[in-house]
Amino acid sequence: MSNKDTVFYRGKQAVSFDFTADHVSSDGGILISNKVEQENGLLRKFASQIPDNRDPNLIEYSYLHMLKQRVYLMMQGYEDCNDEEKLSEDPIIKYLLGNNLCSQPTLCRFENSIDKHTVYNLCNWFVDNYVNSLPDDTTKIVLDVDSTDDPTHGQQQLSLFNGFYYQWMYNELIINDGETGQIVLPVLRPGNCHTGRWFVAILKRIIKKINARFPGILIQIRADSGFSSPGIYELADKEGFIFTIGIAANDVLKKFTCEKEKQIRDDYLENNKKYKEIIGPFDYQAQTWHKPQKVYAKVESTGKGMNIRYFVSNMNQMSGDEIYFGFYVKRGDTSENRIKEIKNMCYSDRLSCHGFWANFFRLFLSCLCYEMFRLIKLLIKKTSHYIAKKWQVSNIRLYLLKIGTTIKITKRRVRLKYSKAFVFQDLFSEILLN
């Protein structure tokens, strides 16, 4: 009892604790992040786009060093600069990041040094990085477009009240590849922005960069009703891309579906049965549109109520069912689930700097964190572990990155030792050695 280290008793056994074990890190999987960066150079390429106007004689940490520390530790689950103050004595992190971690004020100055010109150049870098990563034989790409709210809780610049979400927030726009999940471009917008604000102008520039490398490539766009606008339909005619975009209901559209709605309501809904049907196309032109478009509708009985959704598409060679179920609904996984990873698992909802451009840069950091995880997913796909191929960012962090490790450093070798009880030893080894 003099030691006071007994927590509880289990039968006749006293369960106690002490702090006499070797230096053990809980972040041994950071070795995977370092391997990915060495092979791909994603962070190195990004850091090279940030102008460094500091006095070389006074520089202790390069921008690449600070970027690596910030992104690596976000991948480990440390979402804020403040968290990193507790890690200065972690043996694995110290070794991989050069035995000397940046302080919180240093990282904060780094984030707040970014101005609008640098942000603009980094936006161009994201698009160029995506276009340059496409295989030379690419003939078709799918671009998914969506936005998400980022609630704010302080005095951030351009944190404004949004009547739709009924909160003070930023509005994040994410464009990503619908096949690979790779981020094409992240954009931070003021909180009171409409969902489709700047989208047409941004898409025009992205298409120009894609066509510069792949003339005549087939581009397909998927987006929800917030991105339906006269500009997107005019741009489609001008650039020749394919699209399927949701459209908000109105009285004119409801006239096209009223008979089918009544039929499904009588035959299925009143009997608490589920049923759905795609009807159309029918020609519809809003007053601001330059010409009529083909509009389809999904009329559905959920068993508890009616669910009617409308969408516009110029995929004239496909039926309504093929467009909706074979193409459009895939954005639920390729876009919406990927945004959940960026926002909730890579912390793009932690934009707590005061300055808008610093927060824009923080969005970039979260997207880099996501891209690093995406590259890890590609390594996992090359292994024989079927279940792991379905993991999201949170699963990869929990099962592969947050693992106990000790490190032994000698003159000729650095040896990391993991637990014999580590469940995913084979997967971990395959990722690092293949």
ABEGO torsion letter per residue (X at the ends): XAAGABABBBEABBBBBBBABBBBBAAAAAAAAAAAAAAAGAAAAAAAABBBABBAAABABBAAAAAAAAAAAAAAGBABAAAAAAAAABAAAAAAAGGBBBBAAAAAAAAAABBAAAAAAAAAAAAAAAAAABBAABABBBBBBBBBBBBBABABBGBBBBAAAGBBBBBBBBBBBAAAGBBABBBBBBAABBAABGAAAAAAAAAAAAAAABBGBBBBBBBBAAABBAAAAAAAAAAGBBBBBBBBBBAAAAAAAAAAAAAAAAAAAAAGBBBBBBBOBBBBBBAABABBBBBBBBBBBAGABBBBBBBBBABAABBAAAAAAAAAAAAAAAAAAAAAAAAAAAGAABBABABAAAAAAAAAAAAAAAAAAAAAAAAAAABABAAAAABBAAAAAAAAABBBBBBBBBAABBBBBBBAABAAAAAAAAAAAX
